[in-house]
């Protein structure tokens, strides 16, 4: 429902008030009146008019002083003030405008001039109100934007810290809170890949600590890049050993094939490192084991230090296959072969008697890809 503009008429002469009120009510304005300066100040603060018609010559407090006080009151919103004066002296008009008046009318007030000036001042008031609303909206939008920027900065900082301990995929899930709690214990069909440097124990026993750390830094840096590129989850690394699994916490298409392709690239990358290491008389090589199956996955640890781990026979199988793999060899389980045989060139590696498994386990040596 449209609310008519409210106009405060201030004049100590009741006849003048009646005339102005009658003329303005004909235009559907809401009229409030005051008989002197004190009443004008009180009415302005109480009713918050959209326009004030203010007589200059009044007892107690004249119109110029009323205007000056209203303009000095910071709690008052902007209100156009039309000064009404019986004097035609330009000095009086200047004094009224300098006190804060926006327009003036001389008595006797012409009806057409009154209506025109009132409409003009109300248009200015409407524009001023619109600017104030937009300013308030902009201020609120800025506050919201600042808050969102702060939240994003905090999110990036939290994500950076989490990525030091978790895979990027898991860190992002934890921060975003998507798809439930990714750290909650759950079952998932995963592909597990174990890496281990052959000859590392003997190397670490004879080499200087700085040499051992230099080899590990190179090895971890190269393997870490490939794990991220293939979207694997690094469960842990212990010296030269690494465990990576696929299809959790982020489901992946063809996790078995993705794991084997990662292993093939790793084998090539380590072969280049081996050439360098051999020049330094480091006798090292990479063995890899890959298995697929269901595991129980979730947060493992205690308050203040959590790891994201997978537990199950599939992890044991991958570790045992890795232990059997010779330098430069990738051994995979029968189930991994079943999901990747169309893409890989393999050869049987025989049935292996592995610790923790009652029956011999068939294994297959990956030669390369078919394409």
N, C-alpha and C positions, 0 to 999 in steps of 0.2 A: 504493500500500500504506500502511495506517495505521501510524504510528509511535507506540508507547505513550509516555506522558509519563515523563520521567526524573526520579527523586527521589533526592536526596542525603541519606543518613542519617548524622548525625554524633553519636557517643557514645563515650566512653572505656570503657564497659562492654560487652564483647562479647555478654553475655546480652541486654542491652537491644536491641542492634543486631539480633541474631537474631530476637527477638520482633517488632520493627517490620518487619523485612524479610519475615518469613513472612506477616504479616498483609497487607502491601501487595502482595506478589507474587501473592497470591490474587486481586487485582483487576487483574492483568496490567500492573503498572507495571514500568518498567525501573529497577532499584535500583543505586545506587552508594553506597559506604560510606567513612567516614573515622573514624579513632580519636581524633583530637585536633584542636585549633584550627588548627595549622599545616597538617595534612593537609586539613582542611576548606577552607581558603583555596586551596590548590593544586588540589584536586579541583573546586571551584566554577569556577575559571578554565579548567580543562582540559575539563571535561565540559559546562559551561553547562546545569545542570539546570533543569527546569521548576518545581521546588519543593525547598526545603531543610527537613528536620527537624533542628533544631539544639539539642543539649543545652546547658544553661546552665553547669553545673558541670563543668569539664574542666581538666586540667593544662595547663601552658605558656600557652595563650591560652584564656580562657573564652569561652563562647558569645556573651556580650554584646559583647565586643571583636571577635570574628569578624564579628558582625552589623554593627557600626559600620564596620569596614574594608570590608566588601563594599558597603555603601551609599555609602561615600566613593569607591569605584573607578568612575570614569566610563566605563571600558571595559567594565564588566559590564552586560549587559542587565538589565531588571527581573526579579527572581526573588522570588516570595513566600517568606517565611521563617516557619515555625511554631516558636516557642521551646518547648522541652520542659524543664520544671523540676520538681524534687522539692519545691520550696518553695511554700507556699500564701500566703506573705506578700504582700499587695497591692503593697508597695513594690518587691519583686523583679519582679513582673509589669509594673509601670509602667516600671521601669528597662529591661526587655527591649523593651517597645514603643517607648520613647523612643530606643533604640539603632537602631531600624529594623525590629523584628519586626512581623509583620502579624497573627499569632494566637499563642495559647499553649495548651499541654496540660500537665496536671500528672500526675506519676507516682503510682501505677501508671497507665499509659495505658489508658483504656477503648477497646475495639475500635470500638464504634459511633461514639464521639466522634472517634477517629482518622480513620476512613474519611470521616465527614461533613466534617470540617475540611479534609482533603486534597482532596476533591472541590470544596469551596467555593473554596479557594485556586487550584486548577487552572482553575476557571471564570474567576476573576479574571485569571489569567495568560493564558488564551486570549483574553479580551477585550482585555487590554493589548497582546498580540501583534497582534491585529487592528487596533487603533488605530495601532500603529507601522507596520504595512504600509500602511494607508490614508494615514497621514501621509507616508510615503515616496512613495507613488503620487501624492499631491497635490503634493508638492515637485517630483517629476519632471514632472508635468503643468504646473505653473507654469513650470518651466524651459523646457518645450517651448512653452508659450504665449508666454513672453517672447521666445523665439527666433523664433517665428512673427510676433509683433508687430514685432520688429526687421526681419525679412525683408520684411514688408509695408510698413513705413516706408521701407526702402531701395528697395523696388519703386516706391513712389509717388514718391520723390525722383528715381529714375532715369527714371521715366516722364515726370515734369515736365520734366526736362532734355531728354529726347529730343523731347518735343512742341514744343520751341522750334525744332527743326531739321527734324522729320519730321511727317507727318500723324498725328493721333491713332491711326488704325488701324494704321499702320506702326509707330509707337512701341510700341503694346501688343503687337504681334507680336514685335518685337525683345526686349522685356522678358520676355514669357512663353515665348519660344522655341518657339511653336507652328508647326506646318505647315512644318518645316524652317527653313532660313535664308532669311528674306524678302529679305535683301540680296544673295543669290547671283544672278548673272546668269541670266535666264530669258526666254523668249518668251511674250507674252500678247497676246490680242486686246483692245485698249483703245479708249476714246473720249477724244480729246484736245480740250481747249478752250483757246483763246488769247484773252486780253483785252488791249486796248490803248486808251489814251486818245487820241483824235484831238485834235490841236492842242497836245499837251503839250510838244513840243520848242520850239515858238515861245513858249509860255507860260513855260517854264523859262528861256529866254534873256532875257526882259524883266522877269520878276517878281523880287521879292526872295527870297533863299533861305528865309526864314522862311515866306513865302507858299507857296512850292513844297512845303516840308515839311508845312505845314498841310493842303494839298490831298491829299498822299499819305497822311497819317495818316487822314483821313476816308475816303478811297477804299479803302485797305487794310483798315481796320476793318470797313467794310460788306461788302466782298467776302469777307473772311476768315470772317465769320459765315455767309455763304451757302455757302461751300465746305464748312464743317464740317457744316452742316445737311443738305447733299446728299451727304455722305460722299465727297467728292472728295479726291484726293491732290494737294496743291500741290507741283508739281515745283520751281518756282522763281518768284521775281518780281524783275524788274530795273526799278526805278523805277516807271513806270506800266504795264509789261507783266507779265502773269502767265500761267503755263502750268499747267493742271490736267488730270489724267487720271482716268478712272473704270475700274473693274474690276480694279484692282491697287493695293496688295497684297491687298486683300480683294475676292473676286469679288462682283459685284452683279448683280441682275436688271435687265434693260433699261438698260444703262449709257448708251446713246445718248439715250434719252428722258430719263433723269435729267440728263444734261449739258445738253440743250436747255432743260429746265424750269428748271434753275439759271440758265442764260443769260437766260431771259425775266425771271426775278425780278431778276437783276442789272441788266438794262436798266431796269426800273421804278425800282429803288433809285437808280441813277446819275442817272436823269432828275430825281429830286427834288434830288440834289446839284447837278446842272447849273443848276437854277433859282436855287439859292443862289449858285453860282459866277458866274452871269451878272450878278447884282446887284453883284458885286465886279469885273465886267468881265473875268472869266476865260472865254475862249472854248474850252470843252472838251466832248467827247462820247465815248461808249464805242462801240468797234467790237469784234465778237466773231467768231471763226472756229472751226468745230467739224468734226472729221474722225474717221473710225473705221478701224482696221486693226491689223495686227500690228506690235509694236515689241519691241526688245530692252531689257529693264529690269533695273536693278541698281544697286549702289553705284558712284558715280563720285567720284573725288577722290584723296586721299592720307591717310596716317596723321595723325590729328589733325583732319582736316576732310573729312567725307564728305557727299555729296549723294545723293539717290535720284533717278535720272534715267531717262528713256525716250529711246531713239534709234531712228529709222526714218523712212521716207517719210511715215508718218501724222502725225508731229509737224511735219514740214516743210509738209505740206499744210494743217494747221490754222493754222500761222503765216502762210502765204501768204494763206489765206482771210481771216484777221484783218486782214492788211495791206490787202486790197481792200475790206473792209467800211467803209461810211461811218458817221458818227456815228449811233448808235441802230440800227444794222443788225446782224443775226445771219446770217452765211452758213454753210451746212452743205454737206457733201459728199454725193454721190449715195448712198453707203453708209449714212450717217447717216439720210438720208431713207427708205431702204428699211426701216430698223428702227423708224421713228417716224411714218410717213406716216398711220397710222390715228389718231394723236393730235394731229397738227399741221396748221395752215393755213400753206401755203407758196406761194411764187410763184417761177418760174424766174428766175435772175439771169444767165442766159446761160452761154456757155462762156468761161472765163477763161484767158488765157495767163499762167501763173504761172512765176516763176523756179524752175529746177530740175526742171521737168516738160516733157517733149518735146512732149506733145500738149495741146491745150486741155482744161481740166477743167470739167465742168458743175458749177454751184453753184446753191444755192437760198436764197432769202431767207425767213426765218421771220417770219410775221406774228403768229402766236399759236397758242393751242391750240383744238381743235375743241369741246371741252366747256367 
